[in-house]
Amino acid sequence: MPEISPAIHDPQGQEKQQQAAGVGILLQIMMLVLSFVLGHVLRRHKFYYLPEASASLLIGLIVGGLANVSNTETSIRTWFNFHDEFFFLFLLPPIIFQSGFSLQPKPFFSNFGAIVTFSVLGTFVASIVTGVLVYLGGVMFLMYRLPFVECLMFGSLISATDPVTVLSIFQELGSDVNLYALVFGESVLNDAMAISLYRTMSLVRSHSAGQNFFMVIIRFLETFVGSMSAGVGVGFTSALLFKYAGLDVDNLQNLECCLFVLFPYFSYMLAEGLSLSGIVSILFTGIVMKHYTYSNLSTNSQRFVSAFFHLISSLAETFVFIYMGFDIAMEKHSWSHVGFIFFSILFIVIARAANVFGCGYLVNLARPAHRKIPMTHQKALWYSGLRGAMAFALALQSVHELPDGHGQTIFTATTAIVVVTVLLIGGSTGTMLEALEVVGDSRDTSLGDGFEVVNNRYMTRFDDEGSPSESGFRTKLREFHKSAKSFSELDRNYLTPFFTSNNGDYDEDDDINNDQHHEERIPFTRRGNFNNRGLNF
């Protein structure tokens, strides 16, 4: 006979476990409620020195600190039991899906070349620069020394940005549409790039024998392109299903919504089952489902799924920041390596500068004078490189993958970097953005870089070919920049009619109504709400 667990014969033990679970859930709900209420109060009083993410982090720090002072950390740890599987399976997927699902195609594709440059090339540069500097710092005995591949793993995971604080300030104060598109688009694709780089370096470390540079590139493309293809394929499949299944009727609304909610998790589990990245897959599923599948839903279902994913992503992200603060106060971190934390913060600042200003220079080479990215926008993009849930998740994963305390050192440094960037940089973001004059409620009758009005709609403006006297390098950059126009035409003429029912016409909700003014900035009202005439982000 199979052995039966002793817990089954211990009713009192089961009762205590149930009681501990109930108290833990109650504690988590109380902290979530407190975080949302505090965030609402801060927004209502326009107190930008403590953003919502910072408030959630502080709540976790305070609860964990009180537990340590009262010597009840063991019991509270039992109540607040947190498993890695819960994080990766239930908290992270809705956050990443909502990032892709909330992406608006018009400003994204009008800045497509710049966004891809910052998120792909820039993230690669930032990862390599951070990894090399951390390795050199260890060689020079400035900080705890890690093997070179593990330094590159750390550089990859810490390059994942989470500018949720900056974007919320953009929404409150109003911002240039192109700057918002750059910050948001770069952060969305940056996550996919950082995950793919991290997984590639992890595979290189575990199979270090016989690896060469060519195989590293192959493994990276396998992870990134394979995960992206899985996500895009699931998204297109869902679009065709909702187009031809005839579910957009009132009595089938529940079935329609249930199927829509299941497809993102199907994409995530499919990629994980194929040993790919579920996070990258679900990100691109969100982008495709918003652009194609969403328009095939009934009006009521559209309202429901938008509200549903916004709700669960807000809950998940708030819980993640609370847990990060709680974990910092409760766990035994490798605080003996303070030099590793200090120099890591310095190195990621340098790497972020190399990313933004280097890629900004390349993008401006490809753009005409009236479309160049201003230096103030580049500084705002550089300052927007806060670290958050994605870096924390990958660092949590590294604890199990790296031996001899290396993973714990990386995890401690990452949590410290998240705290510093969220609390200090996030708290000063509003002041910095106002000093750069990139936010505010000022309005302009011009549309700014990359947009023009055609029949009362925002349309992307593309310029003619460069002059024959231009260098071959700049000409190639211009050709890459024009790929956004080619994709927009392909999407409008072929993809949208095939996967949706609107025959290539954009939804009216995304268009600009027939107004006498067109704002360059995200519309702003005194109450902090959006004006419906502007582009919704």
Stockholm file with secondary structure:
# STOCKHOLM 1.0

chainA/1-537         MPEISPAIHDPQGQEKQQQAAGVGILLQIMMLVLSFVLGHVLRRHKFYYLPEASASLLIGLIVGGLANVSNTETSIRTWFNFHDEFFFLFLLPPIIFQSGFSLQPKPFFSNFGAIVTFSVLGTFVASIVTGVLVYLGGVMFLMYRLPFVECLMFGSLISATDPVTVLSIFQELGSDVNLYALVFGESVLNDAMAISLYRTMSLVRSHSAGQNFFMVIIRFLETFVGSMSAGVGVGFTSALLFKYAGLDVDNLQNLECCLFVLFPYFSYMLAEGLSLSGIVSILFTGIVMKHYTYSNLSTNSQRFVSAFFHLISSLAETFVFIYMGFDIAMEKHSWSHVGFIFFSILFIVIARAANVFGCGYLVNLARPAHRKIPMTHQKALWYSGLRGAMAFALALQSVHELPDGHGQTIFTATTAIVVVTVLLIGGSTGTMLEALEVVGDSRDTSLGDGFEVVNNRYMTRFDDEGSPSESGFRTKLREFHKSAKSFSELDRNYLTPFFTSNNGDYDEDDDINNDQHHEERIPFTRRGNFNNRGLNF
#=GR chainA/1-537 SS CCCCCGGGGCHHHHHHHHHHHHHHHHHHHHHHHHHHHHHHHHHHTTCTTSCHHHHHHHHHHHHHHHHHHTTCHHHHHHHTCCCHHHIIIIIHHHHHHHHHHTCCHHHHHHTHHHHHIIIIIIHHHHHHHHHHHHHHHHHTTSSCCCCHHHHHHHHHHHTCCCTHHHHHHHHHHCBBHHHHHHHHHHHHHHHHHHHHHHHHHHHHHHTCTTCCHHHHHHHHHHHHHHHHHHHHHHHHHHHHHHHHSCCCSGGGHHHHHHHHHHHHHHHHHHHHHTTSCHHHHHHHHHHHIIIIIGGGSCHHHHHHHHHHHHHHHHHHHHHHHHHHHHHHHHSCCCTTCHHHHHHHHHHHHHHHHHHHHHHHHHHHHHSCGGGCCCHHHHHHHHHTCCCCHHHHHHHHHHHHHSCTTHHHHHHHHHHHHHHIIIIIIHHHHHHHHHHHTCBSSCCCSSCCTTEEESSSSEEECCCCCCCTTSCHHHHHHHHHHTHHHHHHHHIIIIIHHHHSSSTTCCCGGGSCCSCSCCCSBCCCCTTSCCCTTSCCC
#=GC SS_cons         CCCCCGGGGCHHHHHHHHHHHHHHHHHHHHHHHHHHHHHHHHHHTTCTTSCHHHHHHHHHHHHHHHHHHTTCHHHHHHHTCCCHHHIIIIIHHHHHHHHHHTCCHHHHHHTHHHHHIIIIIIHHHHHHHHHHHHHHHHHTTSSCCCCHHHHHHHHHHHTCCCTHHHHHHHHHHCBBHHHHHHHHHHHHHHHHHHHHHHHHHHHHHHTCTTCCHHHHHHHHHHHHHHHHHHHHHHHHHHHHHHHHSCCCSGGGHHHHHHHHHHHHHHHHHHHHHTTSCHHHHHHHHHHHIIIIIGGGSCHHHHHHHHHHHHHHHHHHHHHHHHHHHHHHHHSCCCTTCHHHHHHHHHHHHHHHHHHHHHHHHHHHHHSCGGGCCCHHHHHHHHHTCCCCHHHHHHHHHHHHHSCTTHHHHHHHHHHHHHHIIIIIIHHHHHHHHHHHTCBSSCCCSSCCTTEEESSSSEEECCCCCCCTTSCHHHHHHHHHHTHHHHHHHHIIIIIHHHHSSSTTCCCGGGSCCSCSCCCSBCCCCTTSCCCTTSCCC
//
